[in-house]
Amino acid sequence: MRKPLTRERVFAAAMAIADAEGVGALTMRRLGTELGVEAMSLYHHVRNKEALLDGVVETLIGEILAAVRDTGEGEWRACLRGWFLAARSVMLRHRWGPGLLNAREAVPFGVFEYYDAILRVMVRAGFSYRIAHRALHAFGSLPLGFSQETFTGGDPGPRVMELPHLMAMVASESHGAELGWCDSRVEFEFTVDLMLDGLNRTYL
């Protein structure tokens, strides 16, 4: 007996395709094939390709929220550190996530829900809303498990050889990128710890 087609099945299959083949491979026809239905059947659950991508992003944020809930709370720095790393583990499973999230026009409600929880933790720890607000700006995308990289896209060309300190840094720090040009776990944790410890020393 064929399983009924639901929005949850549609988005789970869409994420599986994106994981295996990249977001570029995600079409209504390809998704229909994956689910064993005609592409037209999908329009009962999603209006169009853009609605499909919005739903995929919402499902991704749902995974982050679930991972954060499983991590729990506790002391504010340990809590937020655990949340940010839990989000990163989700993004490492779905490496297309940062790019697709940044490309959407609308911010999923789950993102606001998550950042509201971060504010709750910070205010309970003793931060004013003013400082907590500024901390959110400083965190940027870290709570979602990735950092916005300065050096993304494009080849700097041969003139990069004229920059000895940058070349020396790249040579000494070379490693496989995980979520961006240079996003190792060590660097991600360094940034998170630097911010959390700095906030703790300066404002508490």
C-alpha positions in Angstrom: 0.0 0.0 0.0 1.4 3.4 -1.0 2.1 5.8 1.8 -0.1 8.9 1.6 1.6 12.0 0.2 1.9 14.7 2.9 3.8 18.0 3.1 6.2 16.4 5.6 7.0 13.6 3.1 7.4 16.1 0.3 9.9 18.2 2.2 11.8 15.2 3.6 12.2 13.9 0.1 13.3 17.3 -1.2 15.9 17.6 1.5 17.2 14.1 0.7 17.6 15.1 -3.0 19.4 18.3 -2.0 21.7 16.4 0.3 22.6 13.8 -2.3 22.6 16.0 -5.5 22.6 19.6 -4.5 19.8 22.2 -4.5 20.2 22.7 -8.2 18.8 19.2 -8.8 15.7 19.9 -6.9 12.8 20.2 -9.4 9.2 19.3 -9.1 9.7 16.5 -11.7 12.7 15.1 -9.9 10.9 15.2 -6.6 7.8 13.5 -8.1 10.1 10.7 -9.3 11.6 10.4 -5.8 8.2 10.1 -4.3 6.8 7.8 -7.0 4.1 10.3 -8.1 3.4 12.6 -11.0 4.9 16.1 -10.6 1.3 17.6 -10.8 0.4 15.8 -7.6 2.9 17.9 -5.7 1.0 21.1 -6.4 -1.7 19.9 -3.9 1.0 20.4 -1.2 3.2 23.2 -2.6 2.2 26.0 -4.9 5.4 26.2 -6.9 9.1 25.7 -6.8 9.6 28.8 -4.7 7.1 27.6 -2.1 9.0 24.2 -2.2 12.3 25.9 -1.4 10.6 28.0 1.4 9.3 24.8 2.9 12.7 23.1 2.7 14.2 26.0 4.6 11.5 25.9 7.2 12.1 22.2 7.6 15.8 22.8 8.0 15.1 25.4 10.7 12.8 22.9 12.4 15.7 20.4 12.6 17.8 23.1 14.2 15.1 23.9 16.8 14.8 20.2 17.6 18.6 19.9 18.0 18.7 22.9 20.2 15.8 21.6 22.4 17.7 18.3 22.8 20.8 20.1 23.9 19.0 21.8 26.9 20.0 24.9 28.7 22.1 25.5 31.9 24.7 28.2 32.4 24.2 30.8 29.7 27.6 30.4 28.0 27.5 26.6 28.0 23.9 26.8 26.8 24.4 29.1 23.8 27.7 27.3 22.9 25.8 24.0 22.9 23.0 25.4 20.8 25.3 27.0 18.2 27.3 23.7 17.9 24.1 21.7 17.7 22.9 24.0 14.8 26.3 23.5 13.1 25.9 19.7 13.2 22.6 20.1 11.4 24.2 22.4 8.8 27.0 19.9 8.3 24.3 17.3 7.4 22.7 19.7 4.9 25.6 21.7 3.4 23.4 23.5 1.0 21.6 25.1 4.0 23.6 28.3 4.4 23.3 29.2 0.8 19.6 28.4 0.5 18.8 30.2 3.7 20.6 33.3 2.6 18.8 33.2 -0.8 15.3 33.3 0.6 13.4 36.6 0.7 11.4 35.7 3.8 12.9 34.7 7.1 11.2 31.5 8.5 9.3 32.1 11.7 11.4 29.4 13.4 14.4 31.7 13.1 12.7 34.4 15.1 11.5 31.7 17.6 15.1 30.6 18.0 16.6 34.0 18.5 13.8 34.8 21.0 15.1 31.8 23.0 18.6 33.2 22.8 17.4 36.5 24.2 15.6 34.7 27.0 18.8 33.0 28.0 20.8 36.2 27.9 18.3 38.3 29.8 17.9 35.6 32.5 21.7 35.7 32.8 21.6 39.4 33.6 22.1 41.1 30.2 20.0 44.1 29.4 17.9 43.9 26.2 20.2 46.6 24.8 23.3 44.5 25.1 21.5 41.3 24.1 20.4 43.1 21.0 23.9 44.1 20.1 25.1 40.6 20.9 22.6 39.2 18.3 24.1 41.5 15.7 27.6 40.3 16.7 26.6 36.7 16.6 25.3 37.0 13.0 24.7 33.5 11.6 26.7 31.7 14.3 23.5 30.6 16.1 22.4 28.9 12.9 25.6 26.9 12.7 27.7 28.7 10.1 29.6 31.9 9.8 29.5 34.4 6.9 32.8 34.2 5.2 34.7 37.2 3.8 36.5 35.2 1.1 33.7 33.5 -0.7 33.4 33.0 -4.4 35.7 34.1 -7.2 39.3 33.4 -7.9 41.7 36.1 -6.7 44.0 35.5 -9.6 47.8 35.5 -9.7 48.0 38.9 -8.0 47.3 37.1 -4.7 50.9 36.1 -4.7 51.8 39.7 -4.0 50.2 39.4 -0.6 52.8 37.6 1.5 51.1 37.5 4.9 47.8 36.3 3.4 49.7 33.6 1.5 51.6 32.6 4.6 48.4 32.3 6.6 46.7 30.2 4.0 49.8 27.9 3.8 49.9 27.4 7.6 46.2 27.1 8.2 45.2 25.1 5.1 42.5 22.6 5.7 39.3 21.3 4.1 36.5 23.7 4.2 33.3 22.5 5.9 30.8 25.2 5.7 32.4 27.9 3.6 35.8 29.0 2.5 37.5 28.4 5.8 35.1 27.0 8.4 36.7 24.3 10.5 35.2 23.3 13.9 38.2 24.8 15.6 37.6 28.2 14.0 33.9 28.1 14.6 34.4 27.3 18.3 37.1 29.9 18.6 34.7 32.6 17.3 31.8 31.5 19.5 34.0 31.3 22.7 35.6 34.7 21.9 32.2 36.3 21.7 30.7 34.6 24.7 33.7 35.1 27.0 34.0 38.7 25.9 30.3 39.4 26.7 30.7 37.7 30.0 33.8 39.7 31.0 32.5 43.1 29.7 28.8 43.1 30.7 28.3 40.7 33.6 
